[in-house]
Amino acid sequence: MKRQILMRFMTIITVTVLLVIGILSFVTYNYYYVTATDVLKRHANASAVLFANSGLAYDFQDSEATIHDVLDSYAYTDAEIEVLDAKGVPRYSSTGFVSKRNMTKQEVTRLLSGGTITKRYDDPATNEHLLEVTEPIVSFGQTTGALRYTTSLAKIDQRVIEICLAILLLGVVIWGLAYIYSSRLVSSIVRPIQEVIGASDQIAKQHYDVKVNEEYTFELGELARTINYMGQQIKQQETLKDEFISGISHELRTPLTSIKGWSETLLAEPERLPEEASLGMGIIHSETERLISLVEQLLDFSKLETSRLVLYRQEVNLTEVIETVTAQLRQKLEEKNIRIIRKLPSQVIGLYDENRLKQVFLNLLDNAIRFSPVDGEITIRLVRSERVLFLSFSDEGPGIPKNHLRHVTEKFYQVQKGKGGTGLGLAICRELVEAHEGKLFIDNQPEGGAIATILLPVTKA
């Protein structure tokens, strides 16, 4: 944004400076050259009138000395005077050197009609820039010859160049000052906007204590105060939400634990229960397990949101943890006749929180089972490099729609809404993996099915 505004400012300033430089240069050019031409024309005109009245304009038969005496009286500073006859042929010169620069037919015609001829040109013989004014000598209404004044424009050229360079330098200085001022002006406009954007980004990342400077004037100050107020309100609402989740989870856990305990006690001796009661107790037990899982997810979510999650690292063999997780979900695997393909080393030892990683593995394997077809296969692969562990769970299910892939690890996001669940499972998995300084990736396999990959740093025991 700063670059765009500055570019537009400087484009206008650059065009304006170039326009001013062009106008001043043009005015300077015209002033010096036009003034020099006008002065020489006036002198040539006065000299031609006097020359005609001197009587030398009739036949040019007077002695050369007489002609030179007359020409000396008509001299102009640093200019050569030539006397031309009616045909435009040079006859005499104030320098004594008669040039061979005859006039063209068009110029002779104009001269005979009483017109003054003015031109500027570069002499190829001397490489000089010259100004030439030819004034007709009119005697008794008839053009009998002409006076041609020729002077060098070297001094004027030098002066014009110096002035134009000074104008250009002044333009560059003005442009530089304008750039510095514009840059500071744009910074003063963009800086508070960038601060507001940065604060909004931090608030979006749940850093609600970020404050924006409220000392800005006008609308920017109002915007800053609004952002700060919004952050305070969101923080207050988040605090209330977390307290509610934590409180209600603890309230639910106590009766659910009691129900689960009694159902397990009664199910331990199923022969003492009627068949219908045994079926009901089984349903109570399974539903209680599901509710407890939901409560645990809410508690974990609350801890993660309030940064109260603590990892208890200890020496862990990840291969054994995976085997334990597979055993816990054996019943679900047998119900769908799913085969587990293990590509695991005998042991991979590291310092990790065993319970938290087990929670992640259970969730990922449970998802793989849920979306795998009957008689399908799930591949668990564990590879260790020097610095990183690669653990993946891949299934043969339908995969995840592309428009959902980037969102599946977001909180409360559900691919199949209304199918149960809280939308917290994968979000909590991602948070737990990142708490171990790792990464969780969910993607589709080229041959079909989804694959969940965990990257964990190698921590030596």
Secondary structure as a PSIPRED ss2 file (coil, helix, strand):
# PSIPRED VFORMAT (PSIPRED V4.0)

   1 M C   1.000  0.000  0.000
   2 K H   0.000  1.000  0.000
   3 R H   0.000  1.000  0.000
   4 Q H   0.000  1.000  0.000
   5 I H   0.000  1.000  0.000
   6 L H   0.000  1.000  0.000
   7 M H   0.000  1.000  0.000
   8 R H   0.000  1.000  0.000
   9 F H   0.000  1.000  0.000
  10 M H   0.000  1.000  0.000
  11 T H   0.000  1.000  0.000
  12 I H   0.000  1.000  0.000
  13 I H   0.000  1.000  0.000
  14 T H   0.000  1.000  0.000
  15 V H   0.000  1.000  0.000
  16 T H   0.000  1.000  0.000
  17 V H   0.000  1.000  0.000
  18 L H   0.000  1.000  0.000
  19 L H   0.000  1.000  0.000
  20 V H   0.000  1.000  0.000
  21 I H   0.000  1.000  0.000
  22 G H   0.000  1.000  0.000
  23 I H   0.000  1.000  0.000
  24 L H   0.000  1.000  0.000
  25 S H   0.000  1.000  0.000
  26 F H   0.000  1.000  0.000
  27 V H   0.000  1.000  0.000
  28 T H   0.000  1.000  0.000
  29 Y H   0.000  1.000  0.000
  30 N H   0.000  1.000  0.000
  31 Y H   0.000  1.000  0.000
  32 Y H   0.000  1.000  0.000
  33 Y H   0.000  1.000  0.000
  34 V H   0.000  1.000  0.000
  35 T H   0.000  1.000  0.000
  36 A H   0.000  1.000  0.000
  37 T H   0.000  1.000  0.000
  38 D H   0.000  1.000  0.000
  39 V H   0.000  1.000  0.000
  40 L H   0.000  1.000  0.000
  41 K H   0.000  1.000  0.000
  42 R H   0.000  1.000  0.000
  43 H H   0.000  1.000  0.000
  44 A H   0.000  1.000  0.000
  45 N H   0.000  1.000  0.000
  46 A H   0.000  1.000  0.000
  47 S H   0.000  1.000  0.000
  48 A H   0.000  1.000  0.000
  49 V H   0.000  1.000  0.000
  50 L H   0.000  1.000  0.000
  51 F H   0.000  1.000  0.000
  52 A H   0.000  1.000  0.000
  53 N H   0.000  1.000  0.000
  54 S C   1.000  0.000  0.000
  55 G C   1.000  0.000  0.000
  56 L C   1.000  0.000  0.000
  57 A C   1.000  0.000  0.000
  58 Y C   1.000  0.000  0.000
  59 D C   1.000  0.000  0.000
  60 F C   1.000  0.000  0.000
  61 Q C   1.000  0.000  0.000
  62 D C   1.000  0.000  0.000
  63 S C   1.000  0.000  0.000
  64 E H   0.000  1.000  0.000
  65 A H   0.000  1.000  0.000
  66 T H   0.000  1.000  0.000
  67 I H   0.000  1.000  0.000
  68 H H   0.000  1.000  0.000
  69 D H   0.000  1.000  0.000
  70 V H   0.000  1.000  0.000
  71 L H   0.000  1.000  0.000
  72 D H   0.000  1.000  0.000
  73 S H   0.000  1.000  0.000
  74 Y C   1.000  0.000  0.000
  75 A C   1.000  0.000  0.000
  76 Y C   1.000  0.000  0.000
  77 T C   1.000  0.000  0.000
  78 D C   1.000  0.000  0.000
  79 A E   0.000  0.000  1.000
  80 E E   0.000  0.000  1.000
  81 I E   0.000  0.000  1.000
  82 E E   0.000  0.000  1.000
  83 V E   0.000  0.000  1.000
  84 L E   0.000  0.000  1.000
  85 D E   0.000  0.000  1.000
  86 A C   1.000  0.000  0.000
  87 K C   1.000  0.000  0.000
  88 G C   1.000  0.000  0.000
  89 V C   1.000  0.000  0.000
  90 P E   0.000  0.000  1.000
  91 R E   0.000  0.000  1.000
  92 Y E   0.000  0.000  1.000
  93 S E   0.000  0.000  1.000
  94 S C   1.000  0.000  0.000
  95 T C   1.000  0.000  0.000
  96 G C   1.000  0.000  0.000
  97 F C   1.000  0.000  0.000
  98 V C   1.000  0.000  0.000
  99 S C   1.000  0.000  0.000
 100 K C   1.000  0.000  0.000
 101 R C   1.000  0.000  0.000
 102 N C   1.000  0.000  0.000
 103 M C   1.000  0.000  0.000
 104 T C   1.000  0.000  0.000
 105 K H   0.000  1.000  0.000
 106 Q H   0.000  1.000  0.000
 107 E H   0.000  1.000  0.000
 108 V H   0.000  1.000  0.000
 109 T H   0.000  1.000  0.000
 110 R H   0.000  1.000  0.000
 111 L H   0.000  1.000  0.000
 112 L H   0.000  1.000  0.000
 113 S C   1.000  0.000  0.000
 114 G C   1.000  0.000  0.000
 115 G C   1.000  0.000  0.000
 116 T C   1.000  0.000  0.000
 117 I E   0.000  0.000  1.000
 118 T E   0.000  0.000  1.000
 119 K E   0.000  0.000  1.000
 120 R E   0.000  0.000  1.000
 121 Y E   0.000  0.000  1.000
 122 D E   0.000  0.000  1.000
 123 D E   0.000  0.000  1.000
 124 P C   1.000  0.000  0.000
 125 A C   1.000  0.000  0.000
 126 T C   1.000  0.000  0.000
 127 N C   1.000  0.000  0.000
 128 E E   0.000  0.000  1.000
 129 H E   0.000  0.000  1.000
 130 L E   0.000  0.000  1.000
 131 L E   0.000  0.000  1.000
 132 E E   0.000  0.000  1.000
 133 V E   0.000  0.000  1.000
 134 T E   0.000  0.000  1.000
 135 E E   0.000  0.000  1.000
 136 P E   0.000  0.000  1.000
 137 I E   0.000  0.000  1.000
 138 V E   0.000  0.000  1.000
 139 S E   0.000  0.000  1.000
 140 F C   1.000  0.000  0.000
 141 G C   1.000  0.000  0.000
 142 Q E   0.000  0.000  1.000
 143 T E   0.000  0.000  1.000
 144 T E   0.000  0.000  1.000
 145 G E   0.000  0.000  1.000
 146 A E   0.000  0.000  1.000
 147 L E   0.000  0.000  1.000
 148 R E   0.000  0.000  1.000
 149 Y E   0.000  0.000  1.000
 150 T E   0.000  0.000  1.000
 151 T E   0.000  0.000  1.000
 152 S E   0.000  0.000  1.000
 153 L C   1.000  0.000  0.000
 154 A H   0.000  1.000  0.000
 155 K H   0.000  1.000  0.000
 156 I H   0.000  1.000  0.000
 157 D H   0.000  1.000  0.000
 158 Q H   0.000  1.000  0.000
 159 R H   0.000  1.000  0.000
 160 V H   0.000  1.000  0.000
 161 I H   0.000  1.000  0.000
 162 E H   0.000  1.000  0.000
 163 I H   0.000  1.000  0.000
 164 C H   0.000  1.000  0.000
 165 L H   0.000  1.000  0.000
 166 A H   0.000  1.000  0.000
 167 I H   0.000  1.000  0.000
 168 L H   0.000  1.000  0.000
 169 L H   0.000  1.000  0.000
 170 L H   0.000  1.000  0.000
 171 G H   0.000  1.000  0.000
 172 V H   0.000  1.000  0.000
 173 V H   0.000  1.000  0.000
 174 I H   0.000  1.000  0.000
 175 W H   0.000  1.000  0.000
 176 G H   0.000  1.000  0.000
 177 L H   0.000  1.000  0.000
 178 A H   0.000  1.000  0.000
 179 Y H   0.000  1.000  0.000
 180 I H   0.000  1.000  0.000
 181 Y H   0.000  1.000  0.000
 182 S H   0.000  1.000  0.000
 183 S H   0.000  1.000  0.000
 184 R H   0.000  1.000  0.000
 185 L H   0.000  1.000  0.000
 186 V H   0.000  1.000  0.000
 187 S H   0.000  1.000  0.000
 188 S H   0.000  1.000  0.000
 189 I H   0.000  1.000  0.000
 190 V H   0.000  1.000  0.000
 191 R H   0.000  1.000  0.000
 192 P H   0.000  1.000  0.000
 193 I H   0.000  1.000  0.000
 194 Q H   0.000  1.000  0.000
 195 E H   0.000  1.000  0.000
 196 V H   0.000  1.000  0.000
 197 I H   0.000  1.000  0.000
 198 G H   0.000  1.000  0.000
 199 A H   0.000  1.000  0.000
 200 S H   0.000  1.000  0.000
 201 D H   0.000  1.000  0.000
 202 Q H   0.000  1.000  0.000
 203 I H   0.000  1.000  0.000
 204 A H   0.000  1.000  0.000
 205 K C   1.000  0.000  0.000
 206 Q C   1.000  0.000  0.000
 207 H C   1.000  0.000  0.000
 208 Y C   1.000  0.000  0.000
 209 D C   1.000  0.000  0.000
 210 V C   1.000  0.000  0.000
 211 K C   1.000  0.000  0.000
 212 V C   1.000  0.000  0.000
 213 N C   1.000  0.000  0.000
 214 E C   1.000  0.000  0.000
 215 E C   1.000  0.000  0.000
 216 Y C   1.000  0.000  0.000
 217 T C   1.000  0.000  0.000
 218 F H   0.000  1.000  0.000
 219 E H   0.000  1.000  0.000
 220 L H   0.000  1.000  0.000
 221 G H   0.000  1.000  0.000
 222 E H   0.000  1.000  0.000
 223 L H   0.000  1.000  0.000
 224 A H   0.000  1.000  0.000
 225 R H   0.000  1.000  0.000
 226 T H   0.000  1.000  0.000
 227 I H   0.000  1.000  0.000
 228 N H   0.000  1.000  0.000
 229 Y H   0.000  1.000  0.000
 230 M H   0.000  1.000  0.000
 231 G H   0.000  1.000  0.000
 232 Q H   0.000  1.000  0.000
 233 Q H   0.000  1.000  0.000
 234 I H   0.000  1.000  0.000
 235 K H   0.000  1.000  0.000
 236 Q H   0.000  1.000  0.000
 237 Q H   0.000  1.000  0.000
 238 E H   0.000  1.000  0.000
 239 T H   0.000  1.000  0.000
 240 L H   0.000  1.000  0.000
 241 K H   0.000  1.000  0.000
 242 D H   0.000  1.000  0.000
 243 E H   0.000  1.000  0.000
 244 F H   0.000  1.000  0.000
 245 I H   0.000  1.000  0.000
 246 S H   0.000  1.000  0.000
 247 G H   0.000  1.000  0.000
 248 I H   0.000  1.000  0.000
 249 S H   0.000  1.000  0.000
 250 H H   0.000  1.000  0.000
 251 E H   0.000  1.000  0.000
 252 L H   0.000  1.000  0.000
 253 R H   0.000  1.000  0.000
 254 T H   0.000  1.000  0.000
 255 P H   0.000  1.000  0.000
 256 L H   0.000  1.000  0.000
 257 T H   0.000  1.000  0.000
 258 S H   0.000  1.000  0.000
 259 I H   0.000  1.000  0.000
 260 K H   0.000  1.000  0.000
 261 G H   0.000  1.000  0.000
 262 W H   0.000  1.000  0.000
 263 S H   0.000  1.000  0.000
 264 E H   0.000  1.000  0.000
 265 T H   0.000  1.000  0.000
 266 L H   0.000  1.000  0.000
 267 L H   0.000  1.000  0.000
 268 A C   1.000  0.000  0.000
 269 E C   1.000  0.000  0.000
 270 P H   0.000  1.000  0.000
 271 E H   0.000  1.000  0.000
 272 R H   0.000  1.000  0.000
 273 L C   1.000  0.000  0.000
 274 P C   1.000  0.000  0.000
 275 E H   0.000  1.000  0.000
 276 E H   0.000  1.000  0.000
 277 A H   0.000  1.000  0.000
 278 S H   0.000  1.000  0.000
 279 L H   0.000  1.000  0.000
 280 G H   0.000  1.000  0.000
 281 M H   0.000  1.000  0.000
 282 G H   0.000  1.000  0.000
 283 I H   0.000  1.000  0.000
 284 I H   0.000  1.000  0.000
 285 H H   0.000  1.000  0.000
 286 S H   0.000  1.000  0.000
 287 E H   0.000  1.000  0.000
 288 T H   0.000  1.000  0.000
 289 E H   0.000  1.000  0.000
 290 R H   0.000  1.000  0.000
 291 L H   0.000  1.000  0.000
 292 I H   0.000  1.000  0.000
 293 S H   0.000  1.000  0.000
 294 L H   0.000  1.000  0.000
 295 V H   0.000  1.000  0.000
 296 E H   0.000  1.000  0.000
 297 Q H   0.000  1.000  0.000
 298 L H   0.000  1.000  0.000
 299 L H   0.000  1.000  0.000
 300 D H   0.000  1.000  0.000
 301 F H   0.000  1.000  0.000
 302 S H   0.000  1.000  0.000
 303 K H   0.000  1.000  0.000
 304 L H   0.000  1.000  0.000
 305 E H   0.000  1.000  0.000
 306 T C   1.000  0.000  0.000
 307 S C   1.000  0.000  0.000
 308 R C   1.000  0.000  0.000
 309 L C   1.000  0.000  0.000
 310 V C   1.000  0.000  0.000
 311 L C   1.000  0.000  0.000
 312 Y C   1.000  0.000  0.000
 313 R C   1.000  0.000  0.000
 314 Q E   0.000  0.000  1.000
 315 E E   0.000  0.000  1.000
 316 V E   0.000  0.000  1.000
 317 N E   0.000  0.000  1.000
 318 L H   0.000  1.000  0.000
 319 T H   0.000  1.000  0.000
 320 E H   0.000  1.000  0.000
 321 V H   0.000  1.000  0.000
 322 I H   0.000  1.000  0.000
 323 E H   0.000  1.000  0.000
 324 T H   0.000  1.000  0.000
 325 V H   0.000  1.000  0.000
 326 T H   0.000  1.000  0.000
 327 A H   0.000  1.000  0.000
 328 Q H   0.000  1.000  0.000
 329 L C   1.000  0.000  0.000
 330 R H   0.000  1.000  0.000
 331 Q H   0.000  1.000  0.000
 332 K H   0.000  1.000  0.000
 333 L H   0.000  1.000  0.000
 334 E H   0.000  1.000  0.000
 335 E H   0.000  1.000  0.000
 336 K C   1.000  0.000  0.000
 337 N C   1.000  0.000  0.000
 338 I C   1.000  0.000  0.000
 339 R E   0.000  0.000  1.000
 340 I E   0.000  0.000  1.000
 341 I E   0.000  0.000  1.000
 342 R E   0.000  0.000  1.000
 343 K E   0.000  0.000  1.000
 344 L C   1.000  0.000  0.000
 345 P C   1.000  0.000  0.000
 346 S C   1.000  0.000  0.000
 347 Q C   1.000  0.000  0.000
 348 V C   1.000  0.000  0.000
 349 I E   0.000  0.000  1.000
 350 G E   0.000  0.000  1.000
 351 L E   0.000  0.000  1.000
 352 Y E   0.000  0.000  1.000
 353 D C   1.000  0.000  0.000
 354 E H   0.000  1.000  0.000
 355 N H   0.000  1.000  0.000
 356 R H   0.000  1.000  0.000
 357 L H   0.000  1.000  0.000
 358 K H   0.000  1.000  0.000
 359 Q H   0.000  1.000  0.000
 360 V H   0.000  1.000  0.000
 361 F H   0.000  1.000  0.000
 362 L H   0.000  1.000  0.000
 363 N H   0.000  1.000  0.000
 364 L H   0.000  1.000  0.000
 365 L H   0.000  1.000  0.000
 366 D H   0.000  1.000  0.000
 367 N H   0.000  1.000  0.000
 368 A H   0.000  1.000  0.000
 369 I H   0.000  1.000  0.000
 370 R H   0.000  1.000  0.000
 371 F H   0.000  1.000  0.000
 372 S C   1.000  0.000  0.000
 373 P C   1.000  0.000  0.000
 374 V C   1.000  0.000  0.000
 375 D C   1.000  0.000  0.000
 376 G C   1.000  0.000  0.000
 377 E E   0.000  0.000  1.000
 378 I E   0.000  0.000  1.000
 379 T E   0.000  0.000  1.000
 380 I E   0.000  0.000  1.000
 381 R E   0.000  0.000  1.000
 382 L E   0.000  0.000  1.000
 383 V E   0.000  0.000  1.000
 384 R E   0.000  0.000  1.000
 385 S C   1.000  0.000  0.000
 386 E C   1.000  0.000  0.000
 387 R C   1.000  0.000  0.000
 388 V E   0.000  0.000  1.000
 389 L E   0.000  0.000  1.000
 390 F E   0.000  0.000  1.000
 391 L E   0.000  0.000  1.000
 392 S E   0.000  0.000  1.000
 393 F E   0.000  0.000  1.000
 394 S E   0.000  0.000  1.000
 395 D C   1.000  0.000  0.000
 396 E C   1.000  0.000  0.000
 397 G C   1.000  0.000  0.000
 398 P C   1.000  0.000  0.000
 399 G C   1.000  0.000  0.000
 400 I C   1.000  0.000  0.000
 401 P C   1.000  0.000  0.000
 402 K H   0.000  1.000  0.000
 403 N H   0.000  1.000  0.000
 404 H H   0.000  1.000  0.000
 405 L H   0.000  1.000  0.000
 406 R C   1.000  0.000  0.000
 407 H C   1.000  0.000  0.000
 408 V C   1.000  0.000  0.000
 409 T C   1.000  0.000  0.000
 410 E C   1.000  0.000  0.000
 411 K C   1.000  0.000  0.000
 412 F C   1.000  0.000  0.000
 413 Y C   1.000  0.000  0.000
 414 Q C   1.000  0.000  0.000
 415 V C   1.000  0.000  0.000
 416 Q C   1.000  0.000  0.000
 417 K C   1.000  0.000  0.000
 418 G C   1.000  0.000  0.000
 419 K C   1.000  0.000  0.000
 420 G C   1.000  0.000  0.000
 421 G C   1.000  0.000  0.000
 422 T C   1.000  0.000  0.000
 423 G C   1.000  0.000  0.000
 424 L C   1.000  0.000  0.000
 425 G H   0.000  1.000  0.000
 426 L H   0.000  1.000  0.000
 427 A H   0.000  1.000  0.000
 428 I H   0.000  1.000  0.000
 429 C H   0.000  1.000  0.000
 430 R H   0.000  1.000  0.000
 431 E H   0.000  1.000  0.000
 432 L H   0.000  1.000  0.000
 433 V H   0.000  1.000  0.000
 434 E H   0.000  1.000  0.000
 435 A H   0.000  1.000  0.000
 436 H C   1.000  0.000  0.000
 437 E C   1.000  0.000  0.000
 438 G C   1.000  0.000  0.000
 439 K E   0.000  0.000  1.000
 440 L E   0.000  0.000  1.000
 441 F E   0.000  0.000  1.000
 442 I E   0.000  0.000  1.000
 443 D E   0.000  0.000  1.000
 444 N E   0.000  0.000  1.000
 445 Q C   1.000  0.000  0.000
 446 P C   1.000  0.000  0.000
 447 E C   1.000  0.000  0.000
 448 G C   1.000  0.000  0.000
 449 G C   1.000  0.000  0.000
 450 A E   0.000  0.000  1.000
 451 I E   0.000  0.000  1.000
 452 A E   0.000  0.000  1.000
 453 T E   0.000  0.000  1.000
 454 I E   0.000  0.000  1.000
 455 L E   0.000  0.000  1.000
 456 L E   0.000  0.000  1.000
 457 P E   0.000  0.000  1.000
 458 V C   1.000  0.000  0.000
 459 T C   1.000  0.000  0.000
 460 K C   1.000  0.000  0.000
 461 A C   1.000  0.000  0.000
